[in-house]
Each structure stands twice: as structure tokens, then as C-alpha cells.
Amino acid sequence: GLDIPQFWYSKSFLSNVSPLDHSKEVRQLASSEERQKAFLDIVNQYSEPLYWKIRSIVITHGDADDVLQNTFLKAWKGLDNFQGKSQLSTWLYRIAINEALECLRRKRSAVVTGGEDTLHLADSLLADEYFDGDRGQALLQEAIATLPDVQRLVFTLRYFDEMKYSDMSELLGTTVGALKASYHIAVQKVTTYMKQHE
């Protein structure tokens, strides 16, 4: 059997990676001889964008890094289930989003007091060497962290990625109307939080 590849990545390396030919990737993934190389190409291509998508959901570098590792492990183990019916990027983003949400659920169940971690998130982000935002951006992340998982996800996809509701609907398997409602409620909650903590 093939060993599961190591998933190390660096921004400088990834910035030199050219877009992949998705039909060629899918063919290579189907071939047992070319599978590991094709998967490493995918890891190199998608590590950075997946990392930032995950980070916008789980907030901290450590959690984002762990979720990224889990995403690629799950993708590697699930290669036989990928049939090419959706885009490879859509498949990977679904795995990443599900893993990020699972990370949030695990963290929430571990925090019995409910919210103590969120209370000082802005301060921890400002002390995090991987966070390059100001106090306002850290406070925004703290406000987002108070949202329920689905609202947090919809908010980050719409606010940060400016993703169309139709694309979000396809990615998440939810109606456009439900997504719009979730986003509207999330915006109200974030705005209220920001005003209360200025």
C-alpha cells in the first residue's frame, strides 16, 4: 500500500504553484501508480486557500493547522469515494468546512462554562504571531466566534469570501433563502457585539 503523504507547506512554495488541470488530476487519482503524486500536487495547490478558509472559521493558527491536516487525511482516505461529479475544489472545501465545524463542536463541548474562551479571543489573537490584524479585526473575530456554527460559516463565506448565495447553496446543500436569513441574523449579532465591546 501507499503511505499517506506528509502535508508540509509553506507560503513561498505555494505562491509558485500553477493552477492544476482538474481532469488530468482526476484521471491520475484514479490510477494507483500516479495517485500519490497527483494527491501531493493537490495538497500543494490547495493547502494555502484551504488553510485560510479553515482559519476564518476556527480563528486560531493551531486549530486551522490541525483541521487542515485532518482535511487532507480525510480526503486521502476518501479518494475512492470521489467520483468527479463535483469539482475537486468543491469536494475539498466540503471536507474542510465539515472538519472545521467538527473542531468547533469539540471545542464547545470541552468548554463547560460556555463562552470563557470567546471572552478573551481578541487579546489572544493580538498576541498570536500569525495574526497580523489590529484591535478592530481581532474584536470582529471575537464577535464571529460567538455565533452558532452555521451562522459563523455563512457569515465568513459571505463577508470575507464574498461568496454568492447560489455557490454557498451548492457547497453547503442549503437553500438560498435559509442562507440569506442566517447571514442577516449573523450580521445583526456581530454588529450588536461590536457596539457593546467598542
N, C-alpha and C positions, 0 to 999 in steps of 0.2 A: 504494500500500500504506500501511498504518498504521505509524506509528513505534512502536517499543517504548516504553511509558511509563517515566518516571523513577520510581524507587522510593524516595522520601524519606518518612520517617515520624517522628513524634515521639510520645512517650507522652501528652502533654497533648491532642494532637489525637485520638489513638486512643481515649482514655477517653470521648470524647463520641460515638463511633460506635455506632449502634444495630445490633442483630442484623439480618442480611440475610435476605430471603425467598429461599431457595435455589432454588425452582422458577422464580421470576422471573429470578434470576441466570443459570440455565442457559439459559432462553429468550433472554435478552439476549446471552449469549456466542455463541449460535448465529446471531444477527443481526449481519451485518457492520457495519451502521450503529451499533449500540449496543455493539459488542464492547469498544471501548477504555474507554468509561465504565464498563461492567459490570466489566471487569478492574480498573480503578482502585478501584472500590468493594470488590472482593475484596482487593486489596492493603491498603487502609485497614483492612478488617475483620480480616485475618489476620496482618498484619505483627508485631504485638506477641506474640501467642501462639506464632507460628512462631519468632520470634527467641528466646524463652525456651526453647522445646523444643530448638532447634538449640544454643543456648548450653549447655544441660545435657549435651549430647553432646560438643561440641568445646571447651568450657570458656572460651575467651577471647573477649572482645568483638570483636576484629578478625576472628577466624575466623568467629564467628557472623554478623557483618555481611556478610562475603563470601559465606558459604553462603546467607544469606537472599536476597541479590541473585541468586545462581545459581538458587535455587529458583524465584523469580518469573520469571526469564528462561526457564527450562526450562518452567514452566507456560504462559507466554505462547506459546512456540513449539509447545507440545503441545496447545493448546486444541482443535484439530481432532480430536485423538485422545480427548478427554474426551467420553464418551457419556452421562454421567449415571447409569451403572449403580451407581456407588458415590456416597456423599455427596461433595460438593465438598471439605469439610474433610478427609475421609479421603484423597482424591486428593492434596491439597496436602501433608498430613503425610507421605504416602509419598514424595513428591518430596523434601521437606525432609530426611527421615531418610536417604534414599539419598545425597543431596548431602553431608550431614554425615559419613556413613560414608566416602564418597569422599575428603573432606577429610582424615579421619583416616588413610586409606590413603596418600594423597600425603605427609602429614607423616611417617608411619612410614618410608616408603621413602626420604625425604630424610635421615632421621637414621640414619646408619650405625652409630653407637655403641650404639643401642638402649636408650633409657631416660634419657639425659642430660637431655632436656627435662623429663621427668616428675620427675626428682630435685629440681628447684628450683621446681616449679609452685606450691606453696603460697606461697613467697616472692614469686613474680611476681604471683600473684593478690592478695596483700595490698598490693602496690604499684599495682595496677590501679585507676584511678579509678572504673571501672564495677562493681567488686566491693565489695559492702557487708557481707560476712561477716566472721567472726572467724577466729582461727587454726585452730580445730577444723573449721570449714566448709571452709577452704582445704585442710587436710590430707585431709578427706573427698574433695574434688575431685581431689587428687593421687592418692589411693588408687584412685578410679574410673578415672583416666587410665591406670593400669597394666593395667586389664582388657582382654582381647581385645575387638574391636569389637562382636560380637554380645552378649557378656555385659554390656558397658558400656551398650548400648542397652536391653537388657531390664532392667537394674538401674535406669537412670534413669526408664524408663517406669513401673516398678512402685514404686520407692522415692519418687521425687519427685512423680509424677503420680497415684500410687495407681491406675493403670490395671488394670482386670480382665484376667485372663489371656485370657478369651474375646475381649475387644476387641483385645488385643495380637495374638492369633492371627489375627484378621481383617485387622488392619493390616499385619502382617509376613508373613502366609502361612505360618505355622509352627504345629505342633501345641501344644496347651496343655501336654502332658507335657514337651516339649522346652523350652518357655519356663520352666516351673517348675524344671526341672533347671538351666538356665542361671542363673536367679535365685539358686537355692540355692548354687551354686558361686561366683557373684559375691559374695554376702553373706559367705561364708567367706573369700574372698580379701581383701575390703575390711576385714573385722574383723581379720584377721591383720596386714594392712598398718598399720592404725591402732594396734594394740597395739605393733607393732615401732617405730613412729615417734612415740610419745607424748612 
